[in-house]
């Protein structure tokens, strides 16, 4: 059964490692749904969270192939039942005086931050689960979404 799989990859923080990892996915025709990379507290290392959709065979094959790459120290397939999963969203909406109150009410409902209110735009910010972000996006569509920026999934084992 296909599902989203979360891979936590620990690497040496060397130039080109992200390109080598994503190139491996490309060569094997695996689609990356999202990727987040960041330096560890110890700047010698980096952590990548890569989300790939597939069944158990696909994720095990990806895990084996990535772990063979130079500079990769560890590949862990995170159990979706035992992770904290978050994404970050910034959303620029078209606004009018007539829609202000409703837009603020929706932002408050989701505990989204209002980062900026311009003459004809409003920018919201929200961190949460992918489902929560999708719900906010769907509720904001009628106002007119002018720009949407969204990070990939960030996940941590509990």
Beta strands, then each sheet from edge to edge (+ up, - down):
strand 1: 3-12
strand 2: 32-39
strand 3: 45-54
strand 4: 72-78
strand 5: 83-94
strand 6: 113-117
strand 7: 121-128
strand 8: 145-150
strand 9: 154-157
sheet 1: 2+ 3- 1+ 4-
sheet 2: 6+ 7- 5+ 8-
sheet 3: 6+ 7- 5+ 9-
end
